[in-house]
Amino acid sequence: MATPVSAPADSVDVALVQVASPDSESRDERIARVEALLLANPGADVYVLPELWSAGYFSFDAYDALAESLDGPTVAMGRRVAAALDAWIHLGSIVERDPSGRLHNTAVLIAPSGLVAQTYRKIHVFGYQSLESELLTPGETLSVVSSPLGATGSTTCYDLRFPGLWQELSDRGAEAVVVPAAWPAARREHWRLLTQARAVEHQLWVVAVNACGVQRGVELGGSSRIVDPSGRVLAECGADEEVLRCRIDVGLTAVVRAEFPVLGDRLDRSAYPGLSTASGEETA
Ligand SMILES: NC(=O)CCC(=O)C(=O)O
């Protein structure tokens, strides 16, 4: 009889919940559909959803009407499901209306108790063929919290292009970064390149979940993925809706960093402005 192979103690079952936000579906219909989808896929430790999936990222004309507080219908669903599945739910992000009335693109991580463990307001709001930067107020703070993924940071979509933000998360001890996204198919290769680059640069897990399908004529890229701390892609979704499960060994971050200690060679930030220019002269 074969000896059963048990998963390592720090092995975590992650579910990439890649969903579409078709224009024909209302926000409330979508929340109900995604709730049923999550409940039909029990057993993972952590579930991750895309950016603004309930409102639909490209439904700019509906942001104001669909904006919600952290007590709103999307987060309420996430809290119910987290408790029902006894799992962590990274809810992707919502259009959040803050108490002063401003709107934000806010990522929300919910613990199995149903309590909100982390929020992150997207710092780099997107303005290329997008009204997000006109409609939403950028966030100003980062956070790293403890979750089954280890010390966990959250960034959202376009933030992938800004290594300084990732550097800050890495400096704060992040071992895994979750990236909900609504990244168009037109730039799918950038998505692939940047998710791997950020993992390699900071030797951490990247759990990146994109939207799929078509929204307001824009085709989303799917290809949600998990990249390990040495840049290997462990799992990647296709172009359509799917729940993809992948077991990851969160202890690998420490192993990779110990074996190839790049992060220890990083110079203090103050060292860089003083470096001489190519001509050997200091800039004014
Ligand atoms: N939702 C986004 O932030 C889209 C970002 C994107 O498409 C890109 O950086 O390219």
PDBQT file of the ligand as one rigid body, heavy atoms in Angstrom, charges set to zero:
ROOT
HETATM    1  N1  LIG A 301      -7.086  48.163 -13.252  1.00  0.00    +0.000 N 
HETATM    2  C1  LIG A 301      -5.862  48.563 -13.472  1.00  0.00    +0.000 C 
HETATM    3  O1  LIG A 301      -5.188  49.108 -12.616  1.00  0.00    +0.000 OA
HETATM    4  C2  LIG A 301      -5.333  48.263 -14.846  1.00  0.00    +0.000 C 
HETATM    5  C3  LIG A 301      -3.824  48.378 -14.966  1.00  0.00    +0.000 C 
HETATM    6  C4  LIG A 301      -3.365  48.053 -16.354  1.00  0.00    +0.000 C 
HETATM    7  O2  LIG A 301      -4.152  47.675 -17.201  1.00  0.00    +0.000 OA
HETATM    8  C5  LIG A 301      -1.945  48.197 -16.687  1.00  0.00    +0.000 C 
HETATM    9  O3  LIG A 301      -1.156  48.604 -15.824  1.00  0.00    +0.000 OA
HETATM   10  O4  LIG A 301      -1.595  47.897 -17.843  1.00  0.00    +0.000 OA
ENDROOT
TORSDOF 0
